[in-house]
Amino acid sequence: MQLSRRTILAAGGVTVSGVLTAGTARASEPGRAARSADEEFEGLLVRAETLLTGGKFDISDPDFAAGVAALESTAQGLWNTLDRSAGRTALWADLAPLTAPGNFGQSYTRLRTLATAWATPGTSLSGSAEAADALASALRFTYDTAYHPAARESGNWWFWEIGAPRALMDSCVLLRGRLPAGDLTDYLSVVDRFCPDADRRTNSPTLSETGANRTDKAVIVALRGLLGKDPAKVASARDALSDVRDGGRNSLFRHTSSGDGFYEDGSFVQHGVVAYTGSYGTVLLGGAAYLLSLLAGSPWAVADPKVSVMYDAVERSFAPVVFDGLMMDAVRGRAVSRERAGDHRDGAAAVAAILLLASGAPADRADRWRALAKGWLTRNRTTPFATLATLPQLALANAVLGDAAVPAEARTTGSFVFADMDRVVHRRPGWAYALSLSSKRISAYEAGNGENLHGWYTGDGMTYLYDGEDPGQFNDGFWPTVDPYRLPGTTVDTRERADLGTGGGTSTYQPANVVAGGAVLDGRHTAAAMEVRGAQGSSLRARKAWFLLDNAVVALGAGITASDGRTVETVVENRNLGAQGGNRLLVDGVEQGPSGTVSRAGWAHLEGTGGYVFPGSTALRVLREERTGTWRAINTGADTGGSTDPVTRRYATLWMDHGISPTDAAYAYVLLPGASAAATAVWSRSQPVRIVANDALAQAVEDRRNGLIAVHFWGAGSAAGITASGPATVLVRRRGAHVSVAVTDPGRTQTVVTVELPFRIRSVAAADDTVTLTPGARPVLTVAVGGSRGHTHHAELNR
C-alpha cells in the first residue's frame, strides 16, 4: 500500500507508547551515570529506529500479524521489481529516469519501505544479508546518479529539500550498521547541501520556513545530527521548532495572527491562505510529536514552555474536524484529489500523531486525548484504523483500546466558527456539517503540480454532511466521480472550466469578496454567510447564509445575479450512493425516477441521508445517475497521481435552476439530517423554524422553540425586530429573564457595530470587554469589532 508523500511523513512519526521509557538512558535523570556522547547518540538512534518499526511486539497478536503481512506484501512487491542488475539506469522501471526529482524522491520512499521490512521481525526480508547489501547498493546508486551535492534543484523543491532527505535519513537510521562509513558521509553531505537547517528554503535563502515545512526539515536535521554525531545539528533542529534564529517569529509553539500556523480560534493555515488542518496541520503535529518523543530526556530535549500551544491544538484545531476517525475534507486542501490519501487515512495519521503526543504530555491532557482517540477508533467501522496503520501506530492504538481505564469519548458536539480560515463546523450527536468558505483572505482552492484539477468550487460554500451511520460518503470514490460543477451547497455559473494546476508549483485563487464567516452562540448555534463572486469570466454575484441549529440547517440565498447568458444553479444535494446504491428519493411523498422537475416541491427525502424542506415551495430539479471517472482525471502529480482505472458511483442530485442570466434570484431550503420521510413531511407543515428575511439586505430565521433569532445583515438595516448599524451577523436567544447575544463582522469592514434589540434589557450579566450596553425599552449594544478578525463577541443580558 503506497501512501501520499505527506501521509508518509506523518505516519513516520509514531512509535510504541513505551518508547519514552524504553529508550536511551538519560544523563539528566537523578541517579543515572552520564553516558558518553557515542552512547547518547546511539540510544537516540535506537529510539528513531523504534519510531519506524514499532520495536518489540507480539507477532502472534492478530493486529500485529496483519500489520506485518501488509508490510510484507508491499515490500515483497517492491523487492521483486527492484532492478539489482549491474547495468541498471533506474531502480524501478516506472521511476525512470532516476534523475527526475519525482522519480528519485519516490525511489527513496520505496527504499525506506524495504529497509523497514528488513528491520522488522516477521517479514521475509527481515535480517536478510542479501537485502541489506542490495539496499546499500541502491542508496549508493541513487546518490551517484541523481541526488548528490553537485546536483542542481529542478522541478518541485519539496523532493530535494524534504521528501528525498527524510526518506534517505530514515533509511540510514535503519541500515546504519550495514552502510560503509564513506557512504554515510556522502549521504550526510547531500542533506547538508539541500537541507542544512530548518530555518530557510535552500533554493530561496531569504524565505523562512513555516508550519509543516519547518517541522519536516527539523526532523531531517535532527536525524542527520544523530547519524553524524553532531550535537550542534541536533540542537539546531530542536531550536528550529521555536525559531530561535529569528526570535520566535516562525515558532511552531505560538498562536499566529496571520500567515502560516495555528490560530487561537483553532484555525490552521499553510501556504499563507489555505485552510490546511487535515493535511499540513497533521504533518506539523506529527513531526512535532516525533521530535518531542525522539529527544525527550536527552541533552537536546524540547524545553520551550510554549509547547502548550501544540497541546491546545489537539482540542481546538483537530477534535472539531475529526469525525469517527476521518479527517473532514473541508480542511484537506488539494489532498482531496489524492487517491492514496483519503479522509480516513489522513484521519488515522492525525489520531496517531495525537496518541504519540500524549505519550509525553501532561497527564490531564493525555488522558483526555486518549479518551478522544478511543472514541474515534471504536466508531470507525467503515475503514478501521488497523487497516491503515503502521506497526508503531498499531502499538499506540492497541495500548489505548486495551486499557479499560480509558473511556471511549462520545462524538464531539457543538458549533465552531474558524474565522481565521473561513471554515464552519457544526456537530450534533448523530451528524456533522462543514462549510467551506473563501474570501480575499482565504483561498477558494489550491491546485498545482498536477493536483486538484477540478477544485473550482470547493471553496464557494461547499457543504459536507457527515452521517454517523455512513462515514464513508466522501471516501468512497467521491472526488473522481462527483459532478464538480454541482458540489453540495454551491451556487454556480454553469460555464465550462479548464483544468487547474497543470503546471509546476502550486497556486491559489482568492476571490474578491470580503464576507465569509459567522457568529456562534453558546457554542451551540451558528449563523454564517458568504458573498459569492464569480471567478474571472463570470459576472455571478450571490449572497448566501446558513443557520446551523439543533436538528436542522437552514440555507438561504439572495441577490443571485449574472449577465453572461448562462444558467445559474444552486445545488441542494449531490449524494454519493455508492457503487450499488438504490436509495429511495421522494418528493412530496412521490418516488422519483431518473430525472425530472417538480414544479412546486414542498419537501424531499433521501433514504439513508435525511429530509429537505422548501419553504413556500420551489421548482426542484431531480437527477439520479451513475457517474464514471478516474483519479487520474483530477490528479496527475508526480508522486500522488491517481490511476486510470474507471470508478463508478451512483448519485442523487437535487438543485434549483435560477435560469439564464438571473436578476436578484433567491432560494431557501432546510436540511434535516437523519430525519425520516414522515418527520420531514411534518416539519414541512409545521415549520418550527421561520424564515423572516431573505433579500440582499438581510437574511434571518426565527427558531421559536429555542427562543432564537439569527440574522446576517449585508448592510445597515432591520430584520426580525433587530436593527444593525452596518454589516454584521447577530444571534439572540431569550430564556426567561436571560438573553444571550453573539455579534460578529465577518467582512471585517467595520470598526464599531451597534445592535438594537426589540425588547427591554435592564443590565449586563457578563460580556466581552468589546461590548457595552445602553439599557432600556429599545436597548442598544455597541460592539467594537475592529481588529477582531471576524471573531464572535458575546454578551449575557438581564431582562
C-alpha positions in Angstrom: 0.0 0.0 0.0 1.7 3.2 -1.2 0.9 6.4 0.8 1.0 10.0 -0.3 4.2 11.9 0.5 2.5 13.9 3.2 0.9 10.9 4.8 4.2 9.0 4.7 5.9 11.7 6.8 3.1 11.9 9.3 3.0 8.1 9.6 6.7 8.0 10.1 6.4 10.0 13.3 4.8 7.4 15.6 6.1 4.8 18.0 5.1 2.4 20.7 3.8 4.1 23.8 6.7 2.8 25.9 9.4 4.3 23.7 10.0 7.2 26.1 10.8 4.9 28.9 12.5 2.1 26.9 14.8 4.4 25.0 18.2 5.7 25.9 19.4 6.3 29.4 19.2 9.9 30.3 22.1 11.8 31.7 19.7 14.3 33.2 18.0 11.7 35.4 19.0 11.6 39.0 21.0 8.5 40.0 21.9 7.7 36.4 25.5 7.8 35.3 26.3 10.2 32.5 26.6 8.5 29.1 29.3 9.1 26.6 28.5 11.1 23.6 28.6 8.0 21.4 26.2 6.2 23.7 23.8 9.2 23.8 23.7 9.3 20.0 23.2 5.6 19.6 20.5 5.5 22.2 18.5 8.1 20.3 19.1 6.3 17.0 17.7 3.1 18.6 14.7 5.2 19.5 14.4 6.6 16.0 14.5 3.0 14.7 11.7 2.1 17.0 9.7 5.1 15.7 9.9 3.4 12.3 9.5 -0.3 13.1 7.4 -0.3 16.3 10.1 -2.0 18.3 9.3 -5.3 20.0 5.8 -6.6 19.6 4.0 -9.9 19.8 3.9 -11.2 16.2 1.2 -13.6 17.2 -1.2 -10.8 18.0 -3.7 -10.7 15.2 -3.5 -6.9 14.7 0.3 -7.0 14.5 0.3 -10.1 12.3 -2.0 -8.3 9.9 0.3 -5.2 10.0 3.4 -7.4 9.3 1.5 -9.1 6.5 0.6 -5.7 4.9 4.2 -4.5 5.2 5.4 -7.9 3.8 3.1 -7.6 0.8 4.2 -4.1 -0.1 7.8 -4.8 0.5 7.8 -8.0 -1.5 6.3 -6.3 -4.5 9.0 -3.6 -4.4 11.7 -6.2 -3.8 10.6 -8.3 -6.8 10.6 -5.3 -9.1 13.8 -3.6 -7.8 16.4 -3.6 -10.6 19.5 -5.1 -9.0 21.5 -5.6 -12.2 24.9 -4.1 -12.8 23.8 -2.1 -15.8 20.7 -0.5 -14.4 19.7 3.0 -15.2 16.9 3.2 -12.6 15.8 1.3 -9.5 12.3 0.7 -10.8 11.1 0.8 -14.4 8.2 3.1 -13.6 10.5 5.6 -11.9 12.8 6.3 -14.9 14.7 8.4 -15.5 16.1 8.4 -11.9 17.3 12.0 -12.3 13.8 13.4 -12.3 13.0 14.8 -8.9 9.7 12.9 -8.6 11.4 9.7 -9.5 14.4 9.8 -7.2 12.1 11.1 -4.4 9.8 8.2 -4.8 12.7 5.8 -5.1 14.0 6.8 -1.7 10.5 6.3 -0.3 10.4 2.8 -1.7 13.9 2.1 -0.3 12.7 3.2 3.1 9.8 0.7 2.9 12.2 -2.1 2.0 14.6 -1.0 4.8 11.7 -1.0 7.3 10.7 -4.5 6.2 14.4 -5.6 6.6 14.4 -4.2 10.2 11.0 -5.6 11.2 10.7 -9.1 12.6 8.4 -11.4 10.7 8.9 -10.3 7.1 10.7 -12.4 4.5 13.3 -9.7 4.2 13.9 -9.4 8.0 17.6 -9.5 8.7 18.5 -10.7 5.2 22.1 -10.0 4.3 21.2 -10.0 0.6 18.5 -7.4 1.2 20.8 -5.2 3.3 23.5 -5.3 0.6 21.0 -4.6 -2.2 19.6 -1.6 -0.3 23.1 -0.3 0.5 23.9 -0.6 -3.2 20.7 1.1 -4.3 21.3 4.0 -2.0 24.8 4.4 -3.4 23.4 4.2 -7.0 20.8 6.9 -6.3 23.4 9.2 -4.8 25.8 8.7 -7.7 23.2 9.1 -10.4 20.7 11.7 -9.1 20.9 13.1 -5.6 24.3 14.4 -4.7 25.8 17.8 -3.6 26.7 18.7 -7.1 23.2 18.3 -8.4 21.1 21.4 -9.0 17.5 21.7 -7.9 14.9 21.5 -10.6 11.2 20.8 -10.6 9.4 20.6 -7.3 11.7 21.9 -4.5 9.9 19.6 -2.0 11.5 16.4 -3.3 15.0 18.0 -3.0 14.6 19.6 0.4 12.1 17.4 2.3 10.9 14.2 0.6 14.2 12.7 -0.5 16.3 13.7 2.5 13.7 12.5 5.0 13.4 9.1 3.4 17.2 8.9 3.0 17.8 9.7 6.7 15.2 7.2 7.8 16.8 4.5 5.6 20.2 5.3 7.1 18.8 5.0 10.6 17.6 1.5 9.8 20.7 0.4 7.8 23.3 2.3 9.8 25.1 -0.9 10.8 25.4 -2.1 7.2 26.4 1.1 5.4 30.1 1.8 4.6 31.3 4.8 6.6 32.2 6.6 3.3 28.6 6.1 2.0 27.1 7.5 5.2 29.4 10.5 5.0 28.2 11.1 1.4 24.6 10.9 2.4 25.0 13.3 5.3 26.8 15.7 2.8 23.8 15.7 0.4 21.5 16.5 3.3 23.8 19.3 4.3 23.6 20.6 0.8 19.8 20.6 0.3 18.5 20.7 3.9 21.3 22.3 6.0 18.8 23.7 8.5 15.1 24.0 9.2 15.0 27.8 9.1 15.4 28.6 5.4 14.3 27.4 2.0 17.6 26.3 0.4 16.6 27.3 -3.1 15.4 30.6 -1.8 17.6 31.6 1.2 15.6 34.7 2.1 12.4 32.6 2.5 11.9 31.5 6.1 10.3 28.0 6.5 7.0 27.9 8.3 4.4 25.5 9.6 4.7 21.9 8.4 7.7 22.5 6.2 9.7 23.8 9.2 8.7 20.7 11.2 9.6 18.4 8.3 13.0 19.9 8.0 13.6 19.9 11.7 13.1 16.2 11.8 15.6 15.7 8.9 18.2 17.9 10.5 17.8 16.0 13.9 18.3 12.7 12.2 21.3 14.0 10.3 22.8 15.3 13.5 22.3 11.9 15.3 23.7 9.9 12.4 26.7 12.3 12.1 27.2 12.6 15.9 26.9 16.3 15.6 25.4 17.9 18.7 25.1 21.3 17.1 22.9 19.9 14.3 20.6 18.2 16.8 20.4 21.4 18.9 19.6 23.4 15.7 16.7 21.0 14.9 15.3 21.4 18.4 15.7 25.2 18.2 14.0 25.4 14.8 10.7 24.3 16.4 10.9 27.5 18.5 12.6 29.5 15.7 15.4 30.6 18.0 17.3 32.0 15.0 14.6 34.7 14.3 13.5 35.4 17.8 10.4 33.1 17.6 8.8 34.8 14.6 8.1 31.4 12.9 7.9 29.3 16.1 5.6 26.3 15.9 4.8 26.9 19.5 2.9 30.2 19.1 -0.5 31.3 18.0 -0.2 33.3 14.9 -2.5 36.1 13.8 -1.6 36.0 10.1 0.1 33.6 7.6 1.0 30.0 8.4 0.4 28.2 11.7 -2.1 27.6 14.4 -4.5 30.4 15.4 -6.2 30.8 18.8 -9.6 30.1 17.3 -8.4 26.6 16.2 -7.7 27.6 12.6 -4.6 26.2 10.8 -3.3 27.9 7.7 -0.4 26.8 5.4 0.8 28.4 2.2 -0.4 31.7 3.6 -4.0 31.4 2.6 -5.1 27.8 2.6 -7.2 26.0 5.3 -5.0 23.0 5.9 -5.6 21.4 9.3 -6.1 18.0 7.9 -3.0 17.8 5.7 -0.2 20.2 6.6 -1.5 20.6 10.1 -1.4 16.9 10.7 2.1 16.7 9.3 3.1 19.6 11.7 1.5 17.9 14.7 3.1 14.5 13.8 6.5 16.0 13.2 6.4 17.9 16.5 5.3 14.9 18.4 8.0 12.9 16.7 10.8 15.3 17.8 9.3 15.7 21.3 9.4 11.9 21.7 12.7 11.4 20.0 14.6 13.9 22.0 12.9 13.5 25.4 15.3 13.1 28.3 18.3 13.8 26.1 20.6 16.9 26.3 18.5 18.2 23.4 15.1 17.7 24.9 12.5 20.3 23.9 12.0 22.6 26.9 10.1 25.5 25.4 7.2 26.2 27.8 5.1 27.4 24.9 4.8 23.9 23.6 1.4 24.2 25.3 0.2 25.8 22.0 0.7 22.4 20.3 -1.2 20.8 23.1 -4.0 23.3 22.8 -4.3 22.5 19.1 -5.4 18.9 19.8 -8.7 20.0 21.2 -9.1 23.4 19.4 -7.9 22.5 15.9 -8.2 18.8 15.5 -11.0 17.4 17.6 -13.7 19.5 15.8 -12.7 18.3 12.3 -12.1 14.6 13.1 -15.4 12.6 12.7 -15.3 9.0 13.8 -11.6 8.8 12.8 -11.9 10.5 9.5 -10.5 14.0 8.6 -13.0 16.4 7.2 -12.3 17.2 3.5 -13.0 20.9 4.1 -9.6 21.2 5.7 -7.6 18.9 3.5 -7.0 21.3 0.6 -5.6 19.8 -2.6 -5.1 16.5 -0.8 -8.7 15.5 -1.6 -7.6 14.7 -5.1 -5.1 12.1 -3.9 -6.3 8.5 -4.4 -4.0 7.1 -1.7 -4.7 9.8 0.9 -8.4 9.7 1.6 -10.1 11.3 4.6 -9.8 8.1 6.7 -6.1 7.9 6.0 -5.4 11.5 6.9 -7.6 11.0 9.9 -5.6 8.0 11.0 -2.4 10.0 10.7 -3.9 12.7 13.0 -5.1 10.1 15.6 -1.7 8.5 15.6 0.1 11.9 16.0 -2.2 12.8 18.9 -1.5 9.5 20.6 2.2 10.0 20.2 2.0 13.5 21.6 0.0 12.1 24.5 3.0 9.9 25.5 4.9 12.9 26.7 2.2 15.4 27.5 0.9 16.4 31.0 -1.4 13.7 32.4 -4.6 15.6 32.4 -4.3 16.4 28.7 -3.0 13.0 27.8 -6.0 11.3 29.5 -8.5 13.5 27.5 -6.7 12.8 24.2 -6.6 9.1 24.8 -10.3 9.1 25.5 -11.0 11.1 22.3 -8.8 8.7 20.3 -10.5 5.6 21.8 -13.9 7.0 20.7 -12.6 7.6 17.2 -11.0 4.2 17.0 -14.0 2.3 18.2 -16.6 4.1 16.0 -14.7 3.9 12.7 -16.1 0.7 11.3 -16.1 1.7 7.7 -12.3 1.9 7.4 -10.8 0.6 10.6 -7.6 2.1 11.9 -5.9 -1.2 11.9 -6.3 -1.4 8.1 -4.5 1.9 7.7 -1.9 1.9 10.5 1.8 1.1 10.5 3.1 -1.2 13.2 4.1 1.7 15.5 0.7 3.2 15.1 -0.9 -0.1 16.0 1.1 -0.3 19.1 -0.1 3.2 20.2 -3.8 2.4 19.4 -3.8 -1.1 21.0 -2.4 0.4 24.2 -5.4 2.6 24.4 -8.0 0.1 23.2 -6.7 -2.5 25.7 -6.8 -0.1 28.7 -10.2 -0.5 30.5 -9.4 2.7 32.5 -9.6 4.8 29.3 -13.2 5.6 28.4 -14.3 6.0 24.8 -15.3 9.6 24.5 -18.6 10.4 22.7 -18.6 12.3 19.5 -17.6 16.0 19.8 -20.7 18.2 19.7 -21.0 22.0 19.4 -20.7 24.7 16.8 -17.3 26.1 15.7 -16.5 29.1 13.6 -12.9 29.1 12.4 -12.8 32.7 11.4 -9.1 32.7 10.6 -9.5 30.1 7.9 -13.1 30.7 6.6 -14.4 27.3 7.8 -17.5 26.5 9.9 -18.2 23.1 11.6 -21.5 22.2 13.2 -21.7 18.9 15.2 -24.6 17.1 16.7 -24.6 13.7 18.4 -25.5 11.8 15.2 -24.1 14.0 12.4 -21.8 16.8 11.5 -21.9 19.6 8.9 -19.0 21.6 7.5 -18.9 24.7 5.4 -16.0 25.5 3.1 -16.0 29.3 2.5 -13.5 31.7 1.0 -12.6 35.4 0.7 -9.9 37.7 -0.3 -8.1 36.4 2.9 -8.5 32.6 2.4 -8.3 30.9 -1.0 -11.2 29.1 -2.6 -8.9 26.3 -3.7 -5.3 25.4 -4.1 -4.0 23.5 -7.1 -0.7 22.7 -8.7 1.9 20.1 -9.6 -1.0 18.3 -11.3 -3.2 18.1 -8.2 -6.8 19.2 -7.6 -7.5 19.7 -11.2 -11.3 20.2 -10.7 -11.4 22.1 -7.4 -13.0 25.1 -8.9 -16.0 25.4 -6.5 -14.7 23.6 -3.3 -14.4 26.9 -1.5 -17.6 28.5 -2.8 -19.8 27.4 0.1 -19.5 23.7 -0.4 -21.2 21.8 2.3 -20.2 18.4 3.8 -22.8 16.3 5.6 -21.3 13.5 7.7 -23.7 10.8 8.9 -22.7 8.6 11.8 -24.2 5.7 10.0 -22.4 6.4 6.7 -19.0 7.9 7.4 -17.6 6.7 4.1 -19.5 9.3 2.0 -16.5 11.3 0.8 -14.0 8.5 1.0 -15.8 6.1 -1.4 -14.8 7.3 -4.8 -16.5 10.6 -4.3 -13.9 13.0 -5.8 -13.2 11.2 -9.1 -16.9 10.6 -9.8 -18.9 13.6 -8.4 -20.0 16.3 -10.9 -17.5 19.0 -10.0 -20.0 21.7 -11.3 -22.6 20.5 -8.8 -21.0 20.4 -5.4 -23.4 20.4 -2.5 -24.3 23.9 -1.2 -22.8 25.9 -4.1 -24.3 28.4 -6.3 -22.5 28.3 -9.7 -22.3 29.6 -13.2 -22.5 26.6 -15.4 -19.7 27.6 -17.8 -17.1 25.1 -18.8 -13.9 25.3 -16.8 -10.3 24.4 -17.8 -8.2 22.1 -15.6 -6.4 23.7 -12.7 -2.8 23.3 -11.6 -1.4 21.5 -14.6 1.9 23.2 -14.4 4.7 23.1 -11.9 4.4 24.7 -8.4 1.2 25.3 -6.5 -1.2 28.3 -6.8 -4.2 29.6 -5.1 -7.3 31.5 -6.0 -8.6 34.2 -3.7 -11.9 35.7 -4.7 -12.7 39.4 -4.2 -15.4 39.1 -1.6 -14.8 40.1 2.0 -17.7 38.4 3.7 -17.0 34.9 4.8 -17.6 33.6 8.3 -20.2 33.9 11.1 -21.0 34.1 14.7 -21.5 31.3 17.2 -23.8 31.5 20.2 -23.4 29.4 23.4 -21.1 27.0 21.4 -24.4 25.5 20.1 -25.9 27.7 17.3 -24.2 29.4 14.3 -25.2 31.9 11.6 -22.7 32.1 8.7 -22.6 34.0 5.5 -20.6 34.3 2.3 -20.8 36.5 -0.7 -20.1 34.6 -3.9 -18.3 36.5 -6.7 -17.7 34.5 -9.9 -14.1 34.0 -10.9 -12.7 35.8 -13.9 -15.0 35.4 -16.9 -18.2 35.2 -14.7 -20.3 38.1 -13.5 -22.1 35.9 -10.9 -23.0 37.5 -7.6 -24.8 35.8 -4.8 -25.4 36.4 -1.1 -25.6 33.1 0.9 -26.4 32.4 4.5 -26.6 29.3 6.7 -28.3 28.9 10.0 -27.0 25.9 11.9 -29.4 24.7 14.6 -30.1 21.8 16.9 -31.7 19.4 14.3 -31.7 21.5 11.1 -29.6 23.6 8.8 -31.4 26.5 7.0 -29.8 27.7 3.8 -30.8 31.0 2.2 -29.6 32.7 -0.9 -30.5 36.2 -2.3 -29.3 38.7 -4.8 -28.3 36.0 -7.3 -27.5 37.9 -10.4 -25.4 37.3 -13.5 -25.3 38.7 -17.1 -23.3 36.1 -19.1 -26.1 34.3 -20.9 -25.6 31.1 -19.0 -27.7 29.2 -16.5 -27.0 29.6 -12.8 -27.8 26.8 -10.3 -27.9 26.3 -6.6 -27.1 22.7 -5.6 -29.1 21.4 -2.6 -27.6 18.0 -2.5 -25.3 15.7 -4.6 -25.1 12.5 -2.5 -22.8 9.6 -3.3 -24.9 6.4 -3.0 -22.0 4.1 -3.6 -21.5 1.6 -6.4 -24.9 -0.1 -6.0 -26.9 2.4 -4.1 -30.7 2.3 -4.8 -31.7 4.7 -2.0 -35.3 5.8 -2.4 -35.8 9.5 -3.3 -39.2 11.0 -2.5 -40.5 14.5 -3.3 -43.7 15.3 -1.5 -44.1 11.6 -0.9 -43.8 10.5 -4.6 -40.8 8.3 -5.5 -38.7 9.9 -8.2 -37.3 8.4 -11.4 -34.0 9.0 -13.1 -34.6 12.7 -13.7 -37.3 15.4 -13.8 -38.5 18.7 -12.4 -41.1 19.1 -9.7 -42.7 22.5 -10.2 -43.8 23.1 -6.6 -41.8 20.9 -4.3 -42.6 21.3 -0.6 -40.2 18.6 0.8 -37.9 15.8 -0.3 -36.4 12.8 1.4 -33.4 10.7 0.5 -33.3 7.3 2.2 -30.2 7.0 4.4 -29.5 10.7 4.5 -32.5 12.7 5.7 -35.0 15.3 4.6 -35.1 18.6 2.7 -37.8 21.2 3.1 -38.5 24.0 0.7 -40.5 26.8 2.5 -43.0 28.3 0.2 -42.4 25.6 -2.4 -39.9 25.7 -5.2 -39.2 24.3 -8.6 -36.8 21.4 -7.9 -34.6 19.6 -10.3 -34.0 15.9 -9.6 -31.4 13.6 -11.1 -30.4 10.0 -10.3 -27.4 9.0 -12.3 -24.4 6.7 -12.5 -21.2 8.5 -13.0 -17.8 7.1 -14.0 -14.4 8.9 -13.6 -10.8 8.3 -12.8 -8.5 9.5 -10.1 -6.0 10.4 -12.9 -8.5 12.9 -14.3 -8.2 15.0 -11.1 -4.6 14.3 -10.1 -1.6 13.8 -12.4 1.0 14.6 -9.7 4.5 13.0 -9.9 4.1 11.1 -6.7 0.4 11.5 -5.9 -1.1 11.0 -9.4 -4.1 8.7 -9.5 -4.8 5.6 -11.5 -6.6 5.4 -14.8 -8.9 2.6 -13.6 -12.5 3.7 -14.0 -14.5 4.3 -10.9 -18.3 4.2 -11.0 -20.7 5.6 -8.3 -24.4 6.4 -8.2 -25.6 9.8 -7.2 -28.8 11.5 -6.2 -28.8 15.2 -7.0 -31.2 18.0 -6.1 -30.8 21.5 -7.4 -32.6 24.8 -8.2 -32.3 26.3 -11.7 -32.3 30.1 -11.5 -32.4 30.4 -15.3 -30.2 32.2 -17.7 -28.7 35.5 -16.5 -30.9 35.7 -13.4 -31.6 39.0 -11.7 -32.0 39.1 -7.9 -33.0 35.4 -7.7 -33.3 33.7 -4.4 -33.6 30.3 -2.8 -34.4 28.7 0.6 -34.2 25.2 1.8 -33.8 23.3 5.1 -31.7 20.2 5.6 -32.9 17.7 8.3 -30.1 15.2 8.7 -31.2 11.7 9.6 -34.9 12.6 9.6 -37.5 10.1 8.3 -39.8 10.9 5.4 -42.7 11.2 7.9 -40.8 13.6 10.1 -39.8 15.6 7.1 -43.4 16.0 6.0 -44.4 17.0 9.5 -41.6 19.6 9.6 -42.7 21.0 6.2 -46.2 21.5 7.5 -45.3 22.9 11.0 -42.2 24.8 10.0 -40.9 25.3 13.6 -38.1 27.5 12.2 -39.5 30.5 10.3 -37.6 32.4 7.6 -38.3 36.1 8.4 -36.0 37.8 5.8 -34.2 36.7 2.7 -33.1 39.5 0.5 -30.0 41.4 -0.5 -30.1 43.4 2.7 -30.7 40.8 5.4 -31.2 37.0 5.8 -32.8 35.9 9.0 -34.6 33.0 10.8 -36.5 32.6 14.0 -36.4 29.3 15.9 -39.3 29.7 18.3 -38.8 26.5 20.3 -35.4 27.7 21.3 -36.2 31.4 21.6 -33.6 32.1 19.0 -33.4 34.8 16.3 -30.4 34.8 13.9 -29.7 37.5 11.3 -27.0 38.2 8.8 -27.1 41.9 7.8 -25.4 42.8 4.5 -25.6 46.5 5.4 -27.4 48.8 7.8 -31.0 47.8 8.3 -33.6 45.9 10.4 -34.9 42.3 10.3 -36.8 40.2 12.8 -37.1 43.2 15.1 -33.3 43.7 15.3 -31.5 46.7 13.9 -27.8 46.9 13.0 -25.8 49.9 12.0 -23.9 48.1 9.4 -22.8 44.6 8.1 -22.9 42.1 10.9 -24.0 38.6 12.0 -26.2 38.6 15.1 -27.7 35.8 17.2 -30.1 36.5 20.1 -31.5 33.8 22.4 -34.2 34.5 25.1 -34.6 32.1 28.0 -36.9 33.6 30.6 -35.3 36.7 32.1 -31.9 35.9 30.5 -30.8 36.9 27.0 -27.6 35.7 25.2 -26.2 37.7 22.3 -23.5 37.0 19.8 -22.2 39.5 17.2 -19.5 39.5 14.6 -18.4 41.4 11.5 -17.4 38.6 9.1 -16.4 41.0 6.4 -14.0 42.8 8.8 -15.0 46.2 7.3 -16.4 47.9 10.4 -14.8 49.5 13.5 -18.0 49.6 15.6 -21.3 48.0 15.1 -24.4 48.9 17.1 -27.3 46.4 17.5 -30.7 47.5 18.8 -32.8 44.7 20.4 -36.6 44.6 20.3 -37.3 44.1 24.0 -36.4 45.7 27.3 -33.0 44.9 28.8 -32.1 46.1 32.3 -28.5 45.2 32.7 -25.4 43.2 31.7 -24.8 39.9 33.5 -21.5 39.3 31.6 -19.9 40.5 28.4 -16.7 40.7 26.5 -14.8 43.9 27.1 -15.6 44.9 23.5 -19.3 45.1 24.2 -21.2 47.9 26.0 -24.9 48.2 26.7 -27.3 51.2 26.7 -30.3 49.6 28.6 -34.0 50.5 28.2 -37.1 49.5 26.2 -35.1 49.5 23.0 -31.6 48.6 24.3 -28.5 49.1 22.2 -25.4 47.1 22.2 -22.2 48.8 21.0 -19.7 46.3 19.8 -16.1 47.2 19.0 -15.5 44.8 16.1 -12.4 46.5 14.6 -9.3 44.3 14.7 -11.1 41.2 15.9 -10.6 39.4 12.6 -14.2 38.2 12.3 -14.3 36.6 15.7 -17.5 36.5 17.8 -18.3 39.0 20.6 -20.6 37.8 23.4 -22.9 39.3 26.0 -25.2 37.9 28.6 -28.1 40.2 29.5 -30.8 40.5 32.1 -34.4 41.4 31.1 
